[in-house]
Amino acid sequence: MTDNCRINTSLTFEVLLYLNSYYFGLFAVCEIGINVAKYLNFPELHHFNTDFGVLMAVCGVEILRIILARRGNLTEKKWLIVVAILLTIPSVVGVIYLMILQSEVLRFEYIICSIQLGLCVIEIITGVLCLFPCCKVPDYY
């Protein structure tokens, strides 16, 4: 296999982060809207405060993770990518909570949470590959 067949993992990671930055905005708006609608239509929800708190925590962690990962990838600072990969763990746990353990889970929520989980898993894989020197594209000056 020649060097021409190599995949630029840094570029792939950046494209996924760019895609996730827009998808996460859509995801957060939809989840907040759904939670407000559930609060208004289901007054008997017992854990609404917990559900909304987890959603806000996921939003904060995910925004921080995307910013750190993009900055780390563009400046080639490996420690920022490692921090972003570690921040993916609480984000994934929060999305799994929203997908499965929430008081009332709608089918639409299940779908958008599944897409968010898929993006996070693929970003973890490409982020880890960015850390390996064997996956770097050689510089030709």
C-alpha positions as CSV (number, residue, x, y, z in Angstrom):
1,M,0.0,0.0,0.0
2,T,1.4,3.4,-0.9
3,D,1.3,6.6,0.9
4,N,-1.3,8.0,-1.5
5,C,-3.9,5.7,0.0
6,R,-3.5,7.1,3.5
7,I,-6.5,8.9,5.1
8,N,-5.9,12.3,6.5
9,T,-7.3,11.7,10.0
10,S,-6.9,15.3,11.0
11,L,-9.1,16.4,8.1
12,T,-11.6,13.7,8.8
13,F,-11.7,14.7,12.5
14,E,-12.2,18.3,11.6
15,V,-15.0,17.5,9.2
16,L,-16.8,15.5,11.9
17,L,-16.3,18.3,14.4
18,Y,-17.7,20.8,11.9
19,L,-20.7,18.6,11.2
20,N,-21.3,17.9,14.9
21,S,-21.1,21.6,15.7
22,Y,-24.1,22.3,13.5
23,Y,-25.9,19.0,14.4
24,F,-25.5,19.6,18.1
25,G,-27.0,23.1,17.8
26,L,-30.1,21.5,16.2
27,F,-30.0,18.7,18.8
28,A,-29.9,21.1,21.7
29,V,-32.8,23.3,20.3
30,C,-34.9,20.2,19.7
31,E,-34.3,18.7,23.1
32,I,-34.9,22.0,24.9
33,G,-38.2,22.5,23.0
34,I,-39.3,18.9,23.6
35,N,-38.5,19.2,27.3
36,V,-40.6,22.5,27.5
37,A,-43.4,20.8,25.7
38,K,-43.3,17.8,28.0
39,Y,-43.3,20.1,31.0
40,L,-46.4,21.8,29.7
41,N,-48.3,18.7,28.6
42,F,-47.2,16.2,31.2
43,P,-47.6,17.8,34.7
44,E,-47.1,14.5,36.4
45,L,-43.4,14.2,35.4
46,H,-41.5,13.3,38.6
47,H,-37.9,13.9,37.4
48,F,-38.3,16.9,35.2
49,N,-35.7,18.9,37.1
50,T,-33.2,16.1,36.8
51,D,-33.9,15.6,33.1
52,F,-33.5,19.2,32.3
53,G,-30.3,19.5,34.5
54,V,-28.8,16.6,32.6
55,L,-29.7,18.2,29.3
56,M,-28.1,21.5,30.3
57,A,-25.0,19.7,31.5
58,V,-24.7,17.8,28.2
59,C,-25.1,21.1,26.3
60,G,-22.3,22.7,28.4
61,V,-19.9,19.7,28.1
62,E,-20.6,19.2,24.4
63,I,-19.9,22.9,23.5
64,L,-16.7,22.9,25.5
65,R,-15.7,19.6,23.9
66,I,-16.3,20.8,20.4
67,I,-14.4,24.0,21.0
68,L,-11.4,22.3,22.5
69,A,-11.3,19.6,19.9
70,R,-11.4,22.0,17.0
71,R,-8.7,24.2,18.6
72,G,-6.5,21.3,19.3
73,N,-6.9,19.8,15.9
74,L,-6.2,23.1,14.1
75,T,-3.2,24.0,16.3
76,E,-2.0,20.3,16.4
77,K,-1.9,20.4,20.2
78,K,-2.4,16.8,21.2
79,W,-3.3,17.5,24.8
80,L,-6.4,19.4,23.7
81,I,-7.5,16.5,21.6
82,V,-7.0,14.2,24.6
83,V,-9.1,16.5,26.9
84,A,-11.8,16.6,24.2
85,I,-11.8,12.8,23.9
86,L,-12.1,12.6,27.7
87,L,-15.0,15.1,27.7
88,T,-16.8,12.8,25.3
89,I,-17.4,10.3,28.1
90,P,-19.7,12.5,30.2
91,S,-21.4,13.7,27.0
92,V,-22.1,10.2,25.9
93,V,-23.4,9.2,29.4
94,G,-25.7,12.2,29.3
95,V,-27.0,11.4,25.9
96,I,-27.6,7.8,26.9
97,Y,-29.5,9.1,30.0
98,L,-31.6,11.4,27.7
99,M,-32.2,8.5,25.3
100,I,-33.1,5.7,27.8
101,L,-33.5,6.8,31.4
102,Q,-35.5,10.0,31.1
103,S,-39.0,10.2,32.6
104,E,-40.8,10.2,29.2
105,V,-38.8,9.4,26.0
106,L,-40.3,10.3,22.7
107,R,-39.5,8.4,19.5
108,F,-38.0,11.6,18.0
109,E,-35.8,12.0,21.0
110,Y,-34.6,8.4,20.6
111,I,-33.7,9.1,17.0
112,I,-31.8,12.4,17.5
113,C,-30.0,10.9,20.5
114,S,-28.9,7.9,18.5
115,I,-27.5,10.2,15.8
116,Q,-25.6,12.2,18.4
117,L,-24.2,9.0,19.9
118,G,-23.1,7.9,16.5
119,L,-21.3,11.1,15.8
120,C,-19.6,11.0,19.2
121,V,-18.4,7.4,18.7
122,I,-17.0,8.2,15.2
123,E,-15.3,11.4,16.6
124,I,-13.7,9.3,19.4
125,I,-12.3,6.9,16.8
126,T,-10.9,9.6,14.5
127,G,-9.7,11.7,17.5
128,V,-7.7,8.7,18.8
129,L,-6.3,8.1,15.3
130,C,-5.2,11.7,15.1
131,L,-3.0,11.1,18.2
132,F,-1.0,8.3,16.5
133,P,2.1,9.5,14.6
134,C,1.6,6.7,12.0
135,C,-1.6,8.3,10.8
136,K,-0.1,11.7,10.1
137,V,0.3,12.7,6.5
138,P,4.0,13.5,5.8
139,D,4.9,17.2,5.2
140,Y,6.6,17.8,1.9
141,Y,8.4,21.2,1.8
